[in-house]
Amino acid sequence: MKGKDKGELIIPIILVALSIFLYINTYAFKFTTYEKASPKMSPRGILILLILISLVLIGKLLFEKSERVAEKEKQSPKTKWGMMLAGIFILFFYILLMQYLGYILSTFLFTVCAMFMLGNRNKLHLIAVPIMTTAFIFFIFNYAMYISLPKGIGIFRTFSLMFQ
């Protein structure tokens, strides 16, 4: 590993150290709750995920061959401003419509639009992946963390309540 490449290790190492420090500090939280999931669960989960992702990045940087790095630097992709703006537009409407359509329907539609925008035209993927993604996140929030997601209004609320 060259000197320039070693500099890329600094941020993930700092993130691991900081995450471990913050994780240890979560034990100082004083909450009295009789729920299965306490308020400590969310920061701990995020910090564990951050540690794991940083460790994967460190491993990738340490074990990646230098030829691949040089090859990647030669092939820098062009920025597609139109796609980036379309992504921001879709995300904005996802956030805006979630309160009206509810989490389930708005997340399904957002995922379909994002996949289509990114070039996926496989009909099976455009249906199966958004259903699985929406269901996975829904069950994690509702049944593991006991956090209620937006249900929408009117008929959309009725639709969302079918999954409770």
N, C-alpha and C positions, 0 to 999 in steps of 0.2 A: 504494500500500500504506500502510495506516494504521500509526500507532505501535504499537498493540496487536498488529497482525499481524506486525510486524517481530520481535517477541519470539519468535514461533514458529520463526523461522529459526535461533535461537541453538543449539538442541540438534542439528539436522542438521549445522550448520557445525562444531560441536565434534566430532561423531562422525566427520566426514570428516577433520578435522585429526588426531584421535587415531588413527584407522585408518591413515592414511598414516605417522604416527610409528611405530606398532607394526609395520606392514608392513616398513618400513626396518630395524627392529630384528630381524626374522626372519633377516636376512643374517648376524647375529652368532651364530646357532645353530651349534654344533659337533657335527655328526653324521657318523659315517663309516658309510655304508651303500652297498651295491651294488645295492639294490633300485631299481626304476623309480620308485617313489613314496617320497620321503623324508618324515620326520616334519615337515618344513617345509611340505609341501603343504597340509595341513589348515588351519593358521592363516592361511596366505596366501589360500586360497580363501575362507574366511569373511570375512577383512578386505576382499577385493576385492568380495565380495557386499555387505557393509555399506557400502562407499563408494558402490557403484552405487545401492543403495536410498536412501541419504541424498541423493545428487545428484538422484534422481527426485523425492524429497520437496521439496527446495529448488526445483526447477523448477516443481513443482505449486503451491507456495506463492507463487512469484513471478508466475506467469502465470494464476492462477485469478482470475476476475472477482469483484469485491467484492460484486456482487448475489448470486452463488451462495453466498458465505460467509454473508451475512445470512440467506438462505433456509434454509441448513443449520442455523443456530443456532436458528431458530424451530421446526424439526422434530426435536427431540431424541427419539430412540427410547426406549421403556420397556425397562428391564432385565428379561429373562426369566430369573428365578432358577432355574426348573425345568429349562430347557434348559442353563443353565450347570452345574448340579449333575449333570445327566445326562451332559454332556460330560466332566466330571471323573471320573465313575463309569466311563465307557467307557475313558478314558485310563488309569485305574488298572488296570482289568482287562486292557487291552492290554499294559501293562508286566508285569503279573503272569503272564499266560499266554504271553508270548513265549518264556520259557525252556522251556515244555512243548510248545507247538505249533510253535515255530520262527518265524523272521522272516516267511517268505513267507505262511504261512497266517494268522498273527495280524495282519499288516499288512493283508492283504486283508479280513479280517473287520472290523477296526477302521475301515477306510475306508468299507466298506459301511454299518456302523452309524452312523458320523458323518454320512455323506451323507443317510441315511434320517432321522436325527434333525433335520437341518437343513432337511428338507422336500423333498428330491429323491425323487420317486416313479417316475421314468422307469427302466424295467427295463434298457434298454440302457446308460444312464449308470451305474446301480448295479452293472453287471458290468464294463463297459469301462474306466471311470475307475480303479477299484481295481486292475484287472489292470495297466494301463499305469503307474500310480503305483508299485505294488509292484515291477514289473519294472525301471522306470527307476532307482529307488533301489538295488535289488539289484545291477544292473549297475555303477552308479557305485561302490558300496562294494567289490564283489568284483573288478571288472576294471580300474577306474581307480585306486582307492586301495589295493587289495589288503588290505582289512579284511574279515575273516570275520564274518558275521552269525550269530546264534543259529540252530541247526538243529533244536532240539526233541529229544524223546525218543521212542523206540519207532517206530511207524509214521510219525509226523510227521517224524522224523529221516530215515527212508528217503525220504519224499516230498521233503524239502529237498535231499537228496543227488542227486536226479534232475536238479537244475538246476546242478550244479557242472561 
